[in-house]
Amino acid sequence: MSENNIISIKDLYSIFKFKTTEEINVPEKISEQIIGQDKALDIIKKAAKQRRHVLLIGDPGTGKSMLAQALAEILSEDKEQVKNLEDILVFPNPNDEYQPIIKTVPMGTGKKIVEEMRKKVLEQTKIFQYFYILLLLISAFTPMYFYYEGNYIMAGATFIGFMILMASISFSFQVMQKQIMKNIPKLLVDNSNRTSVPFVDATGAFEGMLFGDVLHDPFQSGGLETPAHQRVIAGAIHKANKGVLFIDEIGTLRPEVQIELLSVLQEKKYPIFGRSERSAGAMVRTTPAPADFVLVAAGNLETLEKLHPAFRSRIRGYGYEVFMNSEILFTEESANKFVQFVAQEVKKTGNIPHFTKEAVIEIIREAQRRSGRKSYLTLRLRDLGGLVRLAGDIAKSKGKKYVEPEDVIEAKEKALTIEEQISKYYIERRKEYQIIKTDGYEIGRVNGLAVIGSRLYYSGLVLPVEAEVVPGKGGREITATGNLGKIAKEAIVNVSAVVKKKFGEDLKKYKVHVQFLQTYEGVEGDSASITVATAIISALKNWPVRQDLAMTGSLSIRGEVLPVGGIIAKVEAAIESKLKEVIVPEGNYNDIPEDLFDKIKITPVKTIDEVIEIATGKKI
Ligand code: ADP
């Protein structure tokens, strides 16, 4: 795709021809609802055709579970596949009560078999039932009353006798009931009335839920025990037979469980046995039950490390591995997909108003912001869907017919991530204590920019750095927590090289003290190195630094300014703190959305020389 196809937020006002998302068609099929994952979707289609397993790796909320459902949907399009579904029954084993027998029958027949057998057994036991009823009647009329001086009186002893009789009758009924259970099979997997192949989501399932289990029986003898086969429970692997089994966060499965799952994939069937050791169920193990499914396993990048090598190699050998897109190029085509997405989420949610064109544009602006780059839109759509719903609720609570841009903006405020809330809190507190200077000049003090939070949820923050450079041997002293300390050390090494080259001075002859003001756990200063360098040079040369300026960039040993992450969040933090200008690496310049340029002066730089000149007015 060429650069020319990239569009900007402003273009959307003329590109979009709809008034509200009410006019937008939402496809019925899940496969057509998935946006931005064309490569993954292609592979899902292939996997469906060949019945291969798939491993989906990517950020949460990018559509992995939707893809798994799409696979089941595609399998179901082949009516033969649906017709060939099976019911699974478990029968008592007359030769070994601890090994119930699994049988499969065409779908819809399982229920009938159980019903017919129940009728037959009831028929057989009818004679006993009559007998009991007769006994009941006799007992009710004969011994309970006796004749005393012209009156019938119920005697205490007879009353107790009556109770005992009743109890034994009810006990016998129970025993009879269990007898019936003993002789009829249990329907483990019922696929009657199915029009599509099963889709089973076993994310977070315990082993018992995944592989099946045999329940504990509190009465293990005495006629009241539940027959072993009636205590058998099917697992997700059996329910997914001839369909799709989806397991997200596959890395959280213990290695033993992964290996167990691997053997299911190989055998395509697996016996059900009791999983808790001290339970009466532990003695029971059925014959193998069918478990022939397409596995869609999912997770994030860290998952790969936690996958058992044998398990992964099975999927690689007999299936596909796909890396999900986390973002998509901001083109007219993808913008239109986002319109569909908003319409889809509104429809799915059901009770929120549709969005106006301008409100959709506000959502896309947020998708751009969350991608961290101007020419991309984030595909972490679960989170974005949350924003759509929240904006919808806000508009609804105001009694509006449609969601408008201000509702989306309000929702963004309310839907701040923890990281954003923290950075907001810091910004407020710092304003109170006036830690951030926004005007005047200072020697050795520079407003840097940092991010807080992880790669996925970060927020920007102004992070002032102070340096002192005093003649005399003394080495370095750095006041910073965690990662920042490491960055400061690296920055000092690089700035030493620059200082030597530019001023012919050896920093080793000075005691260098660098301090990050008011840092907190979680603050990442990956890009603080030009800030540290500027503070040191300012302190060394006694050059005052502009305090209405913030900067971000990584310093190379040759004095170049290299691009950094989180550029949008950082520029936003400078705006939020009311600074006048922000220095950014040239390499990041094109990642910054246009609307930020109206709010602050953004100056791209290539070298530390330019940084020093802008910050202090001096040429080096
Ligand atoms: P994952 O399995 O990757 O965590 P899901 O497939 O469960 O994500 O997606 C959660 C929700 O987010 C979906 O129900 C849908 O509303 C939305 N969503 C996520 N990814 C996409 C996508 N690629 N296209 C459309 N909607 C998506």
Residues whose N, C-alpha, C, O or C-beta is under 5 A from the ligand:
A	BS01	ADP	Q33 I34 I35 Q37 D59 P60 G61 T62 G63 K64 S65 M66 L379 L381 R382 G385
